[in-house]
Structure formats: C-alpha cells, structure tokens
C-alpha cells in the first residue's frame, strides 16, 4: 500500500464554541494522509492513476470555510468528502490543529485526528 500525504495545509477559519471565535477567527493546520495504490501512476506518470493532492487541498479549504463549533465536525466533513469525491481511497487520516486556542493558560495548539 502506498500513501499520499499532504501536510501543513494552512487555513484561517472561524471555528469554535465562543462567539468571538466566529467573529475573529484563527489559524489552523490540516494534515491529510491517504492510503491508496499508486503503482500504476508510478509506472505511467499519469495523474489520473493516483490521488491529486491539489484536490485534497481544495476539499480541505472548502470544508474549513464552513463554520463549526467543533473541529471534530470539521475533520469528519473533510474525511467524508475525501472518501466521496476521490477515487482509490483505501484509508484516510485527517488531523485538524487549532493554533493558539482560547484556553486559560498557555496552550500552543489542540488537535483532533480521524482515521477511517
């Protein structure tokens, strides 16, 4: 099994339970790992035989643009859309990291990870 990994997709979005988060927004990083078989793409140099990482980034950006209270919901939407729209997915992992969350004390980030 092969993997296509798209790391460090930087997005500014408006997720969070607090009203201020919906108004002010914050920085997020999304990482996506997709298990697939790109043997044919490696032999033929044909993009249609693998997962297009530009399409992965487009899915992430479109789903991150839809406000949610929880990054858990955003992550689930991303993985659902990846599985629905991209071909040859054996397994996918999505990690959504919220940088500098509004938590009392000093916390650099919080994240969720979904593997399906």
C-alpha positions as a Markdown table, in Angstrom:
| # | Residue | x | y | z |
|---|---|---|---|---|
| 1 | Unk | 0.0 | 0.0 | 0.0 |
| 2 | Unk | 1.2 | 3.5 | -0.8 |
| 3 | Unk | 0.4 | 6.8 | 0.9 |
| 4 | Unk | -0.2 | 10.3 | -0.4 |
| 5 | Unk | 0.5 | 12.7 | 2.4 |
| 6 | Unk | -0.4 | 16.4 | 2.3 |
| 7 | Unk | 0.9 | 18.2 | 5.4 |
| 8 | Unk | 0.7 | 21.7 | 6.7 |
| 9 | Unk | -2.3 | 23.0 | 4.9 |
| 10 | Unk | -2.6 | 26.4 | 6.5 |
| 11 | Unk | -6.1 | 27.9 | 6.8 |
| 12 | Unk | -7.6 | 30.9 | 8.5 |
| 13 | Unk | -11.1 | 29.8 | 9.7 |
| 14 | Unk | -13.8 | 30.7 | 12.2 |
| 15 | Unk | -14.4 | 27.6 | 14.2 |
| 16 | Unk | -15.1 | 27.4 | 18.0 |
| 17 | Unk | -17.8 | 27.5 | 20.6 |
| 18 | Unk | -17.1 | 31.1 | 21.6 |
| 19 | Unk | -18.9 | 33.9 | 19.8 |
| 20 | Unk | -15.5 | 35.7 | 19.4 |
| 21 | Unk | -14.0 | 32.8 | 17.6 |
| 22 | Unk | -16.8 | 33.1 | 15.0 |
| 23 | Unk | -16.0 | 36.8 | 14.5 |
| 24 | Unk | -12.3 | 36.9 | 14.8 |
| 25 | Unk | -11.2 | 33.5 | 13.5 |
| 26 | Unk | -7.9 | 31.8 | 14.0 |
| 27 | Unk | -5.1 | 29.8 | 12.4 |
| 28 | Unk | -5.4 | 26.1 | 11.6 |
| 29 | Unk | -3.2 | 23.5 | 10.1 |
| 30 | Unk | -4.6 | 20.4 | 8.4 |
| 31 | Unk | -2.7 | 17.2 | 7.6 |
| 32 | Unk | -4.2 | 14.5 | 5.4 |
| 33 | Unk | -2.8 | 11.0 | 4.8 |
| 34 | Unk | -4.4 | 8.8 | 2.2 |
| 35 | Unk | -3.6 | 5.1 | 1.7 |
| 36 | Unk | -4.0 | 4.2 | -1.9 |
| 37 | Unk | -2.4 | 2.1 | -4.6 |
| 38 | Unk | -0.4 | 4.4 | -6.9 |
| 39 | Unk | 1.7 | 1.7 | -8.5 |
| 40 | Unk | 0.2 | 2.4 | -12.0 |
| 41 | Unk | 0.8 | 6.1 | -11.6 |
| 42 | Unk | 4.4 | 5.5 | -10.7 |
| 43 | Unk | 4.8 | 3.4 | -13.8 |
| 44 | Unk | 2.9 | 5.6 | -16.3 |
| 45 | Unk | 3.4 | 9.1 | -14.9 |
| 46 | Unk | -0.4 | 9.5 | -15.1 |
| 47 | Unk | -2.0 | 11.8 | -12.5 |
| 48 | Unk | -5.4 | 10.1 | -13.0 |
| 49 | Unk | -4.0 | 6.9 | -11.5 |
| 50 | Unk | -3.3 | 8.5 | -8.1 |
| 51 | Unk | -4.8 | 10.9 | -5.6 |
| 52 | Unk | -4.4 | 14.5 | -6.8 |
| 53 | Unk | -3.1 | 16.5 | -3.8 |
| 54 | Unk | -4.5 | 19.7 | -5.3 |
| 55 | Unk | -7.9 | 18.2 | -5.0 |
| 56 | Unk | -7.1 | 17.2 | -1.4 |
| 57 | Unk | -6.2 | 20.8 | -0.6 |
| 58 | Unk | -9.3 | 22.1 | -2.3 |
| 59 | Unk | -11.5 | 19.8 | -0.2 |
| 60 | Unk | -9.8 | 20.9 | 3.0 |
| 61 | Unk | -10.1 | 24.6 | 2.2 |
| 62 | Unk | -13.8 | 24.3 | 1.2 |
| 63 | Unk | -14.8 | 22.4 | 4.4 |
| 64 | Unk | -12.7 | 24.7 | 6.6 |
| 65 | Unk | -14.6 | 27.6 | 5.2 |
| 66 | Unk | -17.9 | 26.3 | 6.7 |
| 67 | Unk | -18.1 | 27.4 | 10.4 |
| 68 | Unk | -18.5 | 24.7 | 13.1 |
| 69 | Unk | -18.3 | 24.9 | 16.8 |
| 70 | Unk | -16.1 | 21.8 | 17.0 |
| 71 | Unk | -13.1 | 20.9 | 14.9 |
| 72 | Unk | -14.3 | 17.3 | 15.3 |
| 73 | Unk | -17.1 | 18.1 | 13.0 |
| 74 | Unk | -14.8 | 19.9 | 10.5 |
| 75 | Unk | -12.5 | 16.9 | 10.5 |
| 76 | Unk | -15.3 | 14.5 | 9.9 |
| 77 | Unk | -16.7 | 16.6 | 7.0 |
| 78 | Unk | -13.2 | 16.7 | 5.4 |
| 79 | Unk | -12.7 | 12.9 | 5.6 |
| 80 | Unk | -16.2 | 12.2 | 4.4 |
| 81 | Unk | -15.8 | 14.4 | 1.3 |
| 82 | Unk | -12.4 | 13.0 | 0.6 |
| 83 | Unk | -13.8 | 9.4 | 0.6 |
| 84 | Unk | -16.8 | 10.5 | -1.5 |
| 85 | Unk | -15.0 | 12.6 | -4.2 |
| 86 | Unk | -11.6 | 10.9 | -4.6 |
| 87 | Unk | -11.1 | 7.5 | -6.2 |
| 88 | Unk | -8.9 | 4.6 | -4.9 |
| 89 | Unk | -9.0 | 5.6 | -1.2 |
| 90 | Unk | -8.2 | 2.6 | 1.0 |
| 91 | Unk | -7.9 | 4.5 | 4.2 |
| 92 | Unk | -7.6 | 8.2 | 5.1 |
| 93 | Unk | -6.4 | 10.1 | 8.2 |
| 94 | Unk | -7.3 | 13.8 | 8.8 |
| 95 | Unk | -5.7 | 15.9 | 11.5 |
| 96 | Unk | -7.0 | 19.3 | 12.3 |
| 97 | Unk | -4.9 | 21.5 | 14.5 |
| 98 | Unk | -6.1 | 24.7 | 16.0 |
| 99 | Unk | -3.3 | 27.1 | 16.8 |
| 100 | Unk | -3.4 | 29.2 | 20.0 |
| 101 | Unk | -6.8 | 28.1 | 21.2 |
| 102 | Unk | -8.6 | 30.5 | 23.7 |
| 103 | Unk | -7.8 | 28.3 | 26.8 |
| 104 | Unk | -6.9 | 29.7 | 30.2 |
| 105 | Unk | -3.2 | 29.3 | 30.4 |
| 106 | Unk | -0.6 | 28.8 | 27.7 |
| 107 | Unk | -1.6 | 26.2 | 25.1 |
| 108 | Unk | 0.1 | 26.2 | 21.8 |
| 109 | Unk | -2.4 | 24.1 | 20.0 |
| 110 | Unk | -5.1 | 21.5 | 20.2 |
| 111 | Unk | -5.9 | 18.9 | 17.5 |
| 112 | Unk | -8.1 | 16.1 | 16.5 |
| 113 | Unk | -7.3 | 13.1 | 14.3 |
| 114 | Unk | -9.8 | 10.9 | 12.5 |
| 115 | Unk | -8.8 | 7.7 | 10.7 |
| 116 | Unk | -11.2 | 5.8 | 8.5 |
